[in-house]
Amino acid sequence: MINFICESLHPFSLVEQPAFKELLLTLNPQCKVISRPTLRTRIDEAANQLKKTLLSHLSKVSYVATTTDCWTAHQQSYIGVTAHWIDEETLERRSAALACQRLKGSHTFDVLAATLDDIHCQYRMRGKVVKTTTDSGSNFIKAFSVFGEQSQTEEAESESDQDSSEEPKADYLDTFSILEQDSGLEYQLPPHQRCACHLLNLVATTDAALAEKNNDTYKRLSHAAFGKCQAMWNKSGRSYMAAEIVEDKCKLQLIRPNKTRWNSTYMAVERIIRIIQENGEDAIRNVCEEFKVKMLSPAEIVFLTECCTVMKPVVKALNILQSETNTHMGWLLPVIFQLQTKFSRLETSSKMCLPLIRAVQDGVQKRFGGMMQDPELIAASILLPKFKNTWTERGEIIEAGLVYVRQHLDQMAEAAVEQVGQHS
């Protein structure tokens, strides 16, 4: 019963509905249906037991990665945290939801840092979290820049450099002011990892929009084509009669874009192109006549077709990186390098969307340039048997990853020798 209610997201009141009781009694006349308070109590007990089991599993793990996000629904704010680790016996990846709780007040950086640190402490994994992945929201970025482990190390190094270059001085300080001052150490956050999927969404939206600023011809064509598409999307969603007209004329429904998901815009444009390719331009022209909106010109149709061709590699990259089960950190750089290669090939064949290609290329370099030089990420790709050292032709990239692996192997060997010496 508990699994049925929780996994199906049914309300607790379900157990008190006459039809539900009748169903259970029909299946088993001797069954005794529990009440809503009893159900709530048993769910609380099951949740506590599940937390104890999870704590037991995490206590046996040396390294954990977490992800977190916050959102608003029905005028209430929430924060969710998940944990991911490799089972040291089976070498299989495990995942668990640690929290999905109310977040009251403003989503400021210190509130997020306090909440995330508290969740890490609840599961006794504060020192085990190697990285936490979030989106590129300014509040998350500031939280990790102020309280993150890496930023504190950098600050300590910069302060030590400044101190070493100055002569020692005797300063008299107010003790009360020191205690009241925010030292930035009350919360401890692990190193920060920006979500690659969120960065790719920014590339496909914010960075791609810069193509219009750099080329007036592209801007006029883009505004005209997408303006007419938007008019069709608006009309088709206003009534069931409009939807019936589209289905009658095109044999398919139009897909309306969602502002929060860039993929939906691509899918919406791709659907229009598919209708034209399968049913001819007359299908869309008839819809435009019924809706009393302007028909796409031949040049605009070619432009939209080329836009889909250009942005398709981004869609494929997103689909790979947002996989929940088969994608590891080692996939990131091979996917990004392959994305760059595909854009380089598209440059030679593009007729109308060259400004878009270059804007997206600049966006990828701006948002992933640092990651492409990160020895840890390079090593993660090399250590995946699927890729090894075949995912890039740049020898210095592969060498940086191999050096990182050798250094860690040497450190592990030294630690093992020290441990043997201590036991002997």
Phi, psi and chi 1 to 4 in degrees:
 res  aa     phi    psi   chi1   chi2   chi3   chi4
   1 MET       -  -44.4  178.2   63.7   72.5      -
   2 ILE   -62.3  -44.9  -66.9  175.0      -      -
   3 ASN   -62.6  -40.0  -68.8  -21.3      -      -
   4 PHE   -62.3  -45.4  172.9   72.8      -      -
   5 ILE   -67.7  -45.4  -65.5  -66.8      -      -
   6 CYS   -74.1  -47.6  -67.1      -      -      -
   7 GLU   -70.5  -28.5  -66.0 -178.0    8.3      -
   8 SER   -94.3   -2.0  -56.7      -      -      -
   9 LEU    58.2   41.4  -59.3  178.5      -      -
  10 HIS   -84.2  151.5  -72.6  -61.3      -      -
  11 PRO   -71.8  153.8   26.7  -35.0      -      -
  12 PHE   -61.8  -27.0  -66.9  169.1      -      -
  13 SER   -66.6  -10.2   59.4      -      -      -
  14 LEU   -58.6  -36.9  177.5   67.7      -      -
  15 VAL   -70.1  -12.0  -63.5      -      -      -
  16 GLU  -101.8   -1.4  -63.3  179.9  -14.3      -
  17 GLN   -77.7  134.3  -66.5 -178.1    7.3      -
  18 PRO   -57.6  -40.4  -25.0   34.6      -      -
  19 ALA   -64.9  -36.5      -      -      -      -
  20 PHE   -69.3  -42.0 -178.1   74.9      -      -
  21 LYS   -62.3  -40.5  -68.0 -178.5  178.1 -179.6
  22 GLU   -63.1  -40.0 -177.7 -179.8   -3.1      -
  23 LEU   -60.0  -47.1  173.2   62.9      -      -
  24 LEU   -66.5  -40.7  -65.6 -176.3      -      -
  25 LEU   -69.7  -28.0  -67.8  174.0      -      -
  26 THR   -69.2  -40.6  -58.1      -      -      -
  27 LEU   -71.4  -36.9  -64.8  174.4      -      -
  28 ASN  -146.4   97.8 -176.4    3.0      -      -
  29 PRO   -59.0  -23.0  -23.3   34.0      -      -
  30 GLN   -90.4    3.5  -61.2  179.1  -10.0      -
  31 CYS   -70.8  141.7  173.6      -      -      -
  32 LYS  -114.3  114.0 -176.3  177.8  179.8  179.7
  33 VAL   -77.9  129.1 -176.5      -      -      -
  34 ILE   -74.6  158.1   61.9  176.1      -      -
  35 SER   -87.1  170.9   63.6      -      -      -
  36 ARG   -63.8  -46.5 -174.3 -165.7  -60.1 -169.8
  37 PRO   -59.7  -39.0  -24.7   35.6      -      -
  38 THR   -65.2  -40.9  -57.0      -      -      -
  39 LEU   -61.2  -44.5  174.5   64.3      -      -
  40 ARG   -61.5  -42.4 -173.8 -173.6  -59.1  112.0
  41 THR   -63.4  -43.4  -59.2      -      -      -
  42 ARG   -69.0  -33.6  -68.7 -172.6  179.8  179.3
  43 ILE   -67.0  -40.6  -71.4  179.0      -      -
  44 ASP   -61.0  -42.5  -72.9  -21.6      -      -
  45 GLU   -65.1  -40.8  -67.0  172.9   -7.1      -
  46 ALA   -66.2  -37.8      -      -      -      -
  47 ALA   -65.2  -41.8      -      -      -      -
  48 ASN   -64.4  -40.3  -68.2  -28.8      -      -
  49 GLN   -66.3  -39.4 -177.7   59.6   42.3      -
  50 LEU   -64.0  -38.5 -178.4   61.2      -      -
  51 LYS   -64.5  -40.0 -174.4  174.0 -179.1  178.7
  52 LYS   -63.7  -40.5  -68.9  178.8 -179.2  178.5
  53 THR   -64.3  -41.7  -56.8      -      -      -
  54 LEU   -65.6  -40.0 -174.5   55.1      -      -
  55 LEU   -61.2  -37.8  -80.3  166.9      -      -
  56 SER   -64.4  -42.6  176.0      -      -      -
  57 HIS   -65.2  -45.4  -76.0  -59.7      -      -
  58 LEU   -68.3  -26.1  -69.4  174.0      -      -
  59 SER   -67.5  -21.1   65.6      -      -      -
  60 LYS   -94.6    0.7  -56.9  173.7 -175.6  176.7
  61 VAL  -106.1  140.4  178.6      -      -      -
  62 SER   -92.5  -29.4  -58.3      -      -      -
  63 TYR  -133.6  135.8  -53.6  100.4      -      -
  64 VAL  -136.2  143.7 -178.6      -      -      -
  65 ALA  -116.4  143.1      -      -      -      -
  66 THR  -124.6  156.6   59.5      -      -      -
  67 THR  -127.5  149.5   63.3      -      -      -
  68 THR  -148.0  152.4 -176.5      -      -      -
  69 ASP  -156.7  154.1 -167.8   15.4      -      -
  70 CYS  -127.8  149.9   59.1      -      -      -
  71 TRP  -154.4  171.1   65.8   92.9      -      -
  72 THR  -124.3  132.6  -59.5      -      -      -
  73 ALA  -145.1  132.1      -      -      -      -
  74 HIS    54.4   42.6  -55.0  -67.9      -      -
  75 GLN    61.7   27.3  -60.7 -179.2  -16.1      -
  76 GLN  -133.4  141.4  -67.5 -178.8  -15.8      -
  77 SER  -100.4  146.0  -60.3      -      -      -
  78 TYR  -138.2  156.8  -61.1   87.8      -      -
  79 ILE  -129.4  136.8 -175.5  170.1      -      -
  80 GLY  -121.2  142.0      -      -      -      -
  81 VAL  -134.7  132.1 -179.4      -      -      -
  82 THR  -122.6  153.6   60.5      -      -      -
  83 ALA  -121.0  146.4      -      -      -      -
  84 HIS  -138.7  136.0  -47.6  -88.5      -      -
  85 TRP  -154.1  166.6   67.6   93.5      -      -
  86 ILE  -102.7  123.8  -59.5  -64.4      -      -
  87 ASP   -65.0  121.3 -170.2  -60.3      -      -
  88 GLU   -71.1  -14.1  -63.8 -177.1   -0.9      -
  89 GLU   -94.0  -45.8  -65.5 -178.3   -2.3      -
  90 THR   -97.5  -12.1   63.7      -      -      -
  91 LEU    60.3   25.6  -62.1 -178.2      -      -
  92 GLU   -97.4  148.6  -64.8  179.5   -7.7      -
  93 ARG   -79.8  134.9 -172.8  169.0   70.3  176.8
  94 ARG  -118.7  150.6  -56.1  -67.4 -174.5 -174.4
  95 SER  -141.1  151.0  -60.6      -      -      -
  96 ALA  -154.0  146.6      -      -      -      -
  97 ALA   -86.3  120.2      -      -      -      -
  98 LEU   -88.4  -35.0  -58.2 -177.0      -      -
  99 ALA  -158.8  146.9      -      -      -      -
 100 CYS  -148.0   89.6 -178.6      -      -      -
 101 GLN  -131.5  162.1   63.2 -171.0   47.5      -
 102 ARG   -63.7  143.2  -76.3  -73.9  -55.6  -83.9
 103 LEU  -124.1  101.4 -172.5   64.3      -      -
 104 LYS   -90.0  148.7  -63.6 -175.2  178.2 -179.8
 105 GLY    86.1 -172.0      -      -      -      -
 106 SER   -71.7  149.1  -59.1      -      -      -
 107 HIS   -84.2   56.8  -59.8  175.3      -      -
 108 THR   -78.2  163.8   55.9      -      -      -
 109 PHE   -61.9  -37.0   74.1   98.4      -      -
 110 ASP   -72.8  -33.1   52.7  -21.0      -      -
 111 VAL   -65.7  -44.3  171.3      -      -      -
 112 LEU   -64.0  -42.0  -66.1  177.4      -      -
 113 ALA   -63.3  -43.1      -      -      -      -
 114 ALA   -64.2  -43.3      -      -      -      -
 115 THR   -65.9  -45.8  -54.7      -      -      -
 116 LEU   -66.5  -41.2 -175.7   57.9      -      -
 117 ASP   -64.3  -38.0 -174.6   50.5      -      -
 118 ASP   -64.8  -40.4  180.0   60.4      -      -
 119 ILE   -65.8  -42.0  -66.8  170.9      -      -
 120 HIS   -60.3  -39.6  -73.3  171.4      -      -
 121 CYS   -69.7  -37.5  -69.8      -      -      -
 122 GLN   -57.3  -37.0  -74.1 -179.2   26.4      -
 123 TYR   -97.8   12.5  -72.2   88.9      -      -
 124 ARG    53.0   45.2  -57.1  168.1 -169.7  169.6
 125 MET  -130.7   24.1   48.9 -174.2 -111.6      -
 126 ARG   -59.0  -41.4 -163.6 -179.3 -161.1 -174.4
 127 GLY   -90.0    0.2      -      -      -      -
 128 LYS   -98.9  -17.4  -62.2 -178.7  178.6 -178.5
 129 VAL   -75.6  116.7 -177.8      -      -      -
 130 VAL   -84.4  -32.1  -68.3      -      -      -
 131 LYS  -158.5  151.4  -81.8 -168.6  178.0 -179.6
 132 THR  -122.6  127.6  -64.6      -      -      -
 133 THR   -98.8  130.5  -58.3      -      -      -
 134 THR  -137.7  175.7   74.3      -      -      -
 135 ASP   -77.7 -172.9   60.0   22.6      -      -
 136 SER   -96.6   25.7  -61.9      -      -      -
 137 GLY   -61.1  141.7      -      -      -      -
 138 SER   -62.3  -31.6   58.7      -      -      -
 139 ASN   -68.7  -39.8   48.4    1.0      -      -
 140 PHE   -67.8  -42.3  -85.4  120.0      -      -
 141 ILE   -61.9  -43.0  -68.2  174.7      -      -
 142 LYS   -68.4  -37.6 -173.4  173.1 -178.4 -179.9
 143 ALA   -58.2  -43.5      -      -      -      -
 144 PHE   -79.7  -28.3  -77.4   90.0      -      -
 145 SER   -70.6  -30.7   66.6      -      -      -
 146 VAL   -87.3  -45.8  173.7      -      -      -
 147 PHE  -108.2   -3.9  -58.1  111.0      -      -
 148 GLY   -69.6  150.7      -      -      -      -
 149 GLU   -61.4  -41.6  177.6 -178.3  -40.5      -
 150 GLN   -67.9  -42.7 -173.8  174.3   -1.0      -
 151 SER   -66.0  -36.2   64.4      -      -      -
 152 GLN   -66.4  -36.9  -69.1  175.6    4.4      -
 153 THR   -64.2  -43.8  -57.1      -      -      -
 154 GLU   -63.7  -40.1  -67.7  173.4   -7.6      -
 155 GLU   -65.3  -40.0  -70.0  175.1    1.5      -
 156 ALA   -63.9  -40.0      -      -      -      -
 157 GLU   -66.1  -42.1  -69.0  174.8   -5.8      -
 158 SER   -65.9  -37.6   63.3      -      -      -
 159 GLU   -68.2  -38.9  -69.7  174.7    0.6      -
 160 SER   -66.8  -35.6   63.0      -      -      -
 161 ASP   -64.7  -40.9  -68.0  -20.7      -      -
 162 GLN   -67.1  -40.8  -68.1  176.7   -0.2      -
 163 ASP   -66.4  -35.9  -66.8  -19.9      -      -
 164 SER   -71.3  -22.1   61.7      -      -      -
 165 SER   -91.0   -3.2   62.1      -      -      -
 166 GLU  -115.0  153.2  -63.1  177.2   -3.8      -
 167 GLU   -75.5  142.7  -66.7  -64.8  -29.2      -
 168 PRO   -64.6  138.4   21.2  -30.7      -      -
 169 LYS  -129.2  148.8  -63.2  179.7 -179.6  179.4
 170 ALA   -91.4  111.0      -      -      -      -
 171 ASP  -112.4  141.5  -66.0  -29.7      -      -
 172 TYR  -104.4  118.8  -62.6   94.0      -      -
 173 LEU  -116.8  153.1  -58.8  176.5      -      -
 174 ASP   -80.7  115.7 -177.6    5.2      -      -
 175 THR   -61.9  -39.1  -53.0      -      -      -
 176 PHE   -63.2  -40.1 -179.5   76.8      -      -
 177 SER   -66.4  -33.2   63.7      -      -      -
 178 ILE   -67.0  -42.0  -65.6  176.5      -      -
 179 LEU   -67.6  -34.5  -66.1  174.6      -      -
 180 GLU   -77.9  -22.1  -72.4  -65.2  -45.3      -
 181 GLN   -70.4  140.7 -173.1  177.5    2.8      -
 182 ASP   -77.8  112.4 -176.5    4.1      -      -
 183 SER   -84.6  -12.5   63.5      -      -      -
 184 GLY    79.0    9.4      -      -      -      -
 185 LEU  -112.9    4.8  -63.4  173.4      -      -
 186 GLU   -72.8  -22.5   61.7  -93.1   37.4      -
 187 TYR  -120.5  144.8  -49.4  124.0      -      -
 188 GLN  -120.5  116.3  -68.0 -176.3   17.0      -
 189 LEU  -114.0  148.1  -63.7 -177.1      -      -
 190 PRO   -75.8  176.2   27.6  -33.8      -      -
 191 PRO   -57.0  150.2  -25.6   33.9      -      -
 192 HIS  -100.5  139.7 -174.4 -144.5      -      -
 193 GLN  -126.8  119.9  175.3   69.2   40.6      -
 194 ARG   -76.7  139.8  -63.0 -165.7 -173.7 -172.4
 195 CYS   -65.0  122.8  175.5      -      -      -
 196 ALA   -65.7  -36.2      -      -      -      -
 197 CYS   -65.6  -40.9  -66.1      -      -      -
 198 HIS   -65.2  -38.6 -171.3  -98.7      -      -
 199 LEU   -64.6  -40.2  -68.9  176.4      -      -
 200 LEU   -65.6  -35.3  -83.1  178.4      -      -
 201 ASN   -63.2  -38.3  -88.1  -79.3      -      -
 202 LEU   -67.1  -37.0  -67.8  176.6      -      -
 203 VAL   -61.1  -43.4  168.8      -      -      -
 204 ALA   -75.5  -15.0      -      -      -      -
 205 THR  -114.8  -72.6   52.6      -      -      -
 206 THR   -61.9  -49.2  -55.3      -      -      -
 207 ASP   -72.8  -38.6  -61.8  -28.9      -      -
 208 ALA   -64.5  -30.5      -      -      -      -
 209 ALA   -65.5  -21.9      -      -      -      -
 210 LEU   -68.0  -16.6  -63.4  177.1      -      -
 211 ALA   -61.0  -32.0      -      -      -      -
 212 GLU   -71.0  -28.1  -62.5 -177.9   -2.5      -
 213 LYS   -76.7  -24.1  -64.9 -176.7  178.4 -179.8
 214 ASN   -96.0   -9.3  -59.4  -31.0      -      -
 215 ASN  -149.1  114.2 -169.7  -67.9      -      -
 216 ASP   -68.9  -36.2  -68.0  -24.8      -      -
 217 THR   -64.3  -45.9  -57.4      -      -      -
 218 TYR   -61.6  -40.1  174.8   87.1      -      -
 219 LYS   -61.9  -46.6  179.1  179.2  179.1  179.4
 220 ARG   -63.3  -43.4  -71.7 -166.5  -63.9  -90.7
 221 LEU   -67.2  -40.4 -165.4   55.0      -      -
 222 SER   -65.1  -47.0  176.2      -      -      -
 223 HIS   -61.7  -41.1  -79.1 -161.5      -      -
 224 ALA   -66.6  -47.6      -      -      -      -
 225 ALA   -67.5  -49.9      -      -      -      -
 226 PHE   -72.1  -27.0  -79.8   97.9      -      -
 227 GLY   -64.5  -42.4      -      -      -      -
 228 LYS   -68.8  -38.2  -66.6  175.6 -178.7  178.5
 229 CYS   -62.5  -43.8  -70.4      -      -      -
 230 GLN   -62.5  -36.5 -170.8   63.6   55.0      -
 231 ALA   -63.4  -41.6      -      -      -      -
 232 MET   -66.2  -41.2  -76.2 -170.1  -75.0      -
 233 TRP   -63.2  -41.2  -65.6  -31.2      -      -
 234 ASN   -64.4  -45.4  -68.4  -18.7      -      -
 235 LYS   -65.2  -40.1  -69.4  -79.8 -171.9  177.5
 236 SER   -69.5  -20.5   64.8      -      -      -
 237 GLY   -98.5    3.9      -      -      -      -
 238 ARG   -86.7  -24.2  -72.7 -178.8  178.9  174.6
 239 SER  -157.5  161.2   67.4      -      -      -
 240 TYR   -70.2  -26.5   69.8   91.3      -      -
 241 MET   -67.1  -39.0  -65.6 -178.1   63.2      -
 242 ALA   -64.3  -40.2      -      -      -      -
 243 ALA   -64.1  -37.4      -      -      -      -
 244 GLU   -66.5  -36.4  -70.6  178.4   -6.1      -
 245 ILE   -62.8  -44.4  -69.3  172.7      -      -
 246 VAL   -62.7  -44.6  173.2      -      -      -
 247 GLU   -66.9  -35.4 -172.2  170.3    3.8      -
 248 ASP   -69.5  -41.2  179.5   60.7      -      -
 249 LYS   -82.3  -34.7  -56.3  -66.9 -176.3 -178.4
 250 CYS  -109.6  -11.7  -57.1      -      -      -
 251 LYS    65.3    6.1  -48.5  -56.0  179.4 -174.1
 252 LEU  -144.5  156.3  -71.4  169.6      -      -
 253 GLN   -91.1  150.0  -76.5  -70.3   -7.7      -
 254 LEU   -74.8  148.0  -65.0  179.2      -      -
 255 ILE   -99.1  127.4  -62.9  175.6      -      -
 256 ARG   -93.2  131.1  -61.5 -178.4   66.1 -163.9
 257 PRO   -67.8  152.3  -15.4   28.4      -      -
 258 ASN  -114.3  126.8 -176.2  -15.4      -      -
 259 LYS   -62.3  -27.3  -69.5 -176.8  178.7 -179.8
 260 THR   -84.1   -7.5   59.6      -      -      -
 261 ARG  -131.1  112.8  -63.7 -170.2   61.6 -172.5
 262 TRP   -65.4  -34.8  171.4   80.1      -      -
 263 ASN   -53.7  -33.4  -82.2   15.0      -      -
 264 SER   -65.3  -34.5   64.9      -      -      -
 265 THR   -65.1  -44.7  -57.7      -      -      -
 266 TYR   -60.0  -46.0  169.2   83.8      -      -
 267 MET   -64.8  -34.8  -65.7  171.0   63.2      -
 268 ALA   -67.0  -43.8      -      -      -      -
 269 VAL   -68.1  -40.6  175.0      -      -      -
 270 GLU   -61.7  -35.6 -173.5 -175.6   43.6      -
 271 ARG   -64.8  -40.9  175.5   58.9   59.0   88.8
 272 ILE   -62.6  -44.2  -67.6  176.5      -      -
 273 ILE   -63.9  -38.8  -60.7  -57.1      -      -
 274 ARG   -64.1  -41.3  177.2 -175.8  169.5 -173.4
 275 ILE   -60.6  -43.4  -69.4  172.4      -      -
 276 ILE   -65.3  -41.6  -67.2  174.5      -      -
 277 GLN   -69.8  -35.3  -68.7  174.4  -13.8      -
 278 GLU   -88.7  -34.7  -67.0 -178.5   -2.2      -
 279 ASN  -117.9   -0.2  -57.5  -48.0      -      -
 280 GLY    86.8  164.9      -      -      -      -
 281 GLU   -66.3  -24.2  -65.6 -178.1   15.9      -
 282 ASP   -62.1  -30.5  -71.5  -20.1      -      -
 283 ALA   -62.6  -49.1      -      -      -      -
 284 ILE   -69.2  -35.5  -68.7  -66.4      -      -
 285 ARG   -63.2  -40.3 -177.6  174.8  -71.1  106.4
 286 ASN   -64.8  -38.5  -67.3  -25.7      -      -
 287 VAL   -64.3  -43.4  171.1      -      -      -
 288 CYS   -62.9  -37.1  -69.0      -      -      -
 289 GLU   -67.4  -40.3  -69.6  175.7   -5.2      -
 290 GLU   -66.8  -39.1  -68.2  -75.0  -13.9      -
 291 PHE   -83.3  -10.0  -70.3  167.5      -      -
 292 LYS    59.6   47.7  -63.5 -179.1 -179.0  179.3
 293 VAL  -122.9  160.7  -61.6      -      -      -
 294 LYS   -71.3  141.8  -67.6 -177.4  178.7  179.6
 295 MET   -79.5  146.8  170.2   59.6 -175.6      -
 296 LEU   -65.5  134.6  -66.9  166.0      -      -
 297 SER   -77.9  162.5   67.0      -      -      -
 298 PRO   -56.5  -39.3  -27.6   35.2      -      -
 299 ALA   -65.3  -37.5      -      -      -      -
 300 GLU   -69.4  -34.6  -68.8  164.6   -7.7      -
 301 ILE   -66.1  -42.9  -66.2  174.5      -      -
 302 VAL   -62.9  -40.0  173.2      -      -      -
 303 PHE   -62.4  -46.7  171.1   77.6      -      -
 304 LEU   -65.2  -37.2  -68.0  175.3      -      -
 305 THR   -63.0  -42.7  -56.2      -      -      -
 306 GLU   -69.3  -35.3 -166.2  167.3  -48.2      -
 307 CYS   -59.8  -43.2  -81.8      -      -      -
 308 CYS   -63.4  -40.0  -72.9      -      -      -
 309 THR   -63.7  -40.8  -57.7      -      -      -
 310 VAL   -68.5  -41.5  168.7      -      -      -
 311 MET   -88.4   -7.2  -59.9  -52.5  -68.5      -
 312 LYS   -60.8  -40.6 -170.8  172.7 -177.3  178.2
 313 PRO   -59.9  -33.2  -25.4   34.2      -      -
 314 VAL   -66.4  -41.0 -179.0      -      -      -
 315 VAL   -61.9  -44.8  175.6      -      -      -
 316 LYS   -63.9  -40.1  -71.1 -174.0  174.6 -178.9
 317 ALA   -63.3  -41.2      -      -      -      -
 318 LEU   -63.4  -42.9  -84.5  169.0      -      -
 319 ASN   -62.0  -35.0  -69.6  -22.3      -      -
 320 ILE   -71.8  -48.0  -68.1  172.3      -      -
 321 LEU   -73.4  -24.6  -66.3  177.5      -      -
 322 GLN   -93.9   10.8   66.1 -170.4    6.4      -
 323 SER   -65.0  140.9  173.2      -      -      -
 324 GLU   -90.9  -18.5  -65.5 -174.9    1.1      -
 325 THR  -118.1  -37.4   55.4      -      -      -
 326 ASN  -106.8    2.5  -61.1  -39.4      -      -
 327 THR  -106.0  131.1  -58.7      -      -      -
 328 HIS  -117.5  174.4  -58.5  -92.5      -      -
 329 MET   -59.9  -28.3 -175.2   62.6   79.6      -
 330 GLY   -66.4  -13.2      -      -      -      -
 331 TRP   -78.9  -22.7  -80.5   79.6      -      -
 332 LEU   -59.0  -58.5  176.0   57.3      -      -
 333 LEU   -66.5  -42.0  -67.5 -170.4      -      -
 334 PRO   -57.3  -38.6  -28.0   36.2      -      -
 335 VAL   -67.0  -42.5  168.7      -      -      -
 336 ILE   -67.8  -42.9  -62.4  -58.1      -      -
 337 PHE   -64.2  -39.2  -86.9   87.0      -      -
 338 GLN   -65.5  -36.5 -176.5   66.3   20.0      -
 339 LEU   -61.9  -43.7 -171.9   61.6      -      -
 340 GLN   -62.9  -39.7  -71.9 -176.3  -41.9      -
 341 THR   -63.1  -42.1  -58.7      -      -      -
 342 LYS   -65.3  -38.7  -70.0 -178.3  177.9  179.4
 343 PHE   -66.8  -35.7  -78.2  132.8      -      -
 344 SER   -63.4  -37.6  -62.0      -      -      -
 345 ARG   -70.0  -36.4  -66.5  172.4 -177.8  169.4
 346 LEU   -68.0  -24.4  -72.7  169.8      -      -
 347 GLU   -59.8  -34.7  -80.5 -174.0  -64.7      -
 348 THR   -76.6  -22.6   59.5      -      -      -
 349 SER  -107.8   -9.6   59.4      -      -      -
 350 SER   -74.9  140.0  176.6      -      -      -
 351 LYS  -111.3  -37.8  -62.6  179.1 -179.6  178.3
 352 MET  -115.4  -22.1  -63.3 -178.2  175.3      -
 353 CYS  -109.3   23.2  -67.8      -      -      -
 354 LEU   -61.0  -40.8 -168.8   58.0      -      -
 355 PRO   -59.7  -35.9  -24.5   35.2      -      -
 356 LEU   -66.3  -43.6  175.1   61.4      -      -
 357 ILE   -60.1  -45.7  -65.1  174.4      -      -
 358 ARG   -69.1  -35.4  -70.0  173.7  176.9  168.4
 359 ALA   -65.4  -41.0      -      -      -      -
 360 VAL   -69.1  -39.7  172.7      -      -      -
 361 GLN   -60.0  -44.5  -75.4  176.5  -39.3      -
 362 ASP   -63.2  -38.4  -67.7  -18.6      -      -
 363 GLY   -64.5  -42.0      -      -      -      -
 364 VAL   -63.5  -42.7  170.3      -      -      -
 365 GLN   -66.4  -39.4 -176.8   60.9   38.7      -
 366 LYS   -66.7  -41.4  177.7  178.2   69.9  174.9
 367 ARG   -91.9  -23.4  -59.5 -174.2 -173.0  -82.7
 368 PHE  -117.6    0.2  -67.5   94.8      -      -
 369 GLY   -57.8  -44.0      -      -      -      -
 370 GLY   -65.0  -39.2      -      -      -      -
 371 MET   -66.1  -33.3  -64.1 -176.6 -171.2      -
 372 MET   -70.8  -12.8  -70.9 -172.4  -76.3      -
 373 GLN  -105.8    2.5  -56.1  -67.2  -28.9      -
 374 ASP   -78.3  114.6 -172.3  -16.5      -      -
 375 PRO   -59.4  -33.2  -22.1   33.2      -      -
 376 GLU   -66.1  -43.5 -175.7  178.1   12.2      -
 377 LEU   -68.6  -37.0  -64.6  178.6      -      -
 378 ILE   -63.0  -44.6  -61.8  169.7      -      -
 379 ALA   -63.0  -38.1      -      -      -      -
 380 ALA   -60.5  -38.2      -      -      -      -
 381 SER   -71.6  -40.3  -59.4      -      -      -
 382 ILE   -63.9  -36.4  -66.3  174.2      -      -
 383 LEU   -77.0   -9.7  -67.2  174.4      -      -
 384 LEU   -81.5  121.4  -89.2 -176.7      -      -
 385 PRO   -56.2  -26.7  -23.7   33.4      -      -
 386 LYS   -65.9  -30.9 -178.4  178.3 -180.0   64.0
 387 PHE  -111.4  -47.5  -60.2  115.6      -      -
 388 LYS    52.6 -118.7  -62.7 -178.1 -180.0  178.4
 389 ASN  -117.5   24.6   59.7   -7.3      -      -
 390 THR   -98.1   -0.5   61.1      -      -      -
 391 TRP   -88.6   -6.2   48.0  -85.1      -      -
 392 THR  -149.7  149.6  179.0      -      -      -
 393 GLU   -93.7   -2.1  -62.7  178.2   -6.1      -
 394 ARG   -82.3  107.1  -64.7  174.2   57.2 -177.8
 395 GLY   -63.8  -33.2      -      -      -      -
 396 GLU   -67.7  -28.9   72.1  -83.1    9.7      -
 397 ILE   -67.3  -48.3  -63.8  -69.1      -      -
 398 ILE   -62.8  -40.8  -61.2  -61.7      -      -
 399 GLU   -63.8  -38.8 -176.6   59.8   27.9      -
 400 ALA   -61.6  -40.3      -      -      -      -
 401 GLY   -67.6  -40.4      -      -      -      -
 402 LEU   -66.3  -38.1  -67.7  175.7      -      -
 403 VAL   -62.5  -41.5  168.9      -      -      -
 404 TYR   -61.2  -42.6 -178.1   89.0      -      -
 405 VAL   -65.3  -43.9  173.2      -      -      -
 406 ARG   -62.2  -42.1  -66.0 -170.2 -165.6  104.0
 407 GLN   -60.6  -42.2  -70.4  176.0  -11.9      -
 408 HIS   -70.3  -35.2  -85.2 -101.0      -      -
 409 LEU   -65.4  -39.7  -70.1  175.6      -      -
 410 ASP   -64.7  -41.2  -68.8  -19.4      -      -
 411 GLN   -63.7  -39.6  -68.3  174.4    3.1      -
 412 MET   -65.8  -39.6  -68.4  172.2   62.8      -
 413 ALA   -65.8  -42.7      -      -      -      -
 414 GLU   -63.5  -41.0  -68.0  174.4    0.2      -
 415 ALA   -64.3  -38.1      -      -      -      -
 416 ALA   -66.0  -40.3      -      -      -      -
 417 VAL   -64.7  -42.7  170.7      -      -      -
 418 GLU   -62.0  -40.1  -68.4  179.1    0.8      -
 419 GLN   -64.8  -40.3 -171.2  174.4    6.0      -
 420 VAL   -64.9  -40.9  171.1      -      -      -
 421 GLY   -62.9  -37.7      -      -      -      -
 422 GLN   -66.9  -39.2  -68.8  174.4   -2.5      -
 423 HIS   -71.6  -32.6  -74.5  -65.1      -      -
 424 SER   -77.7      -   60.9      -      -      -
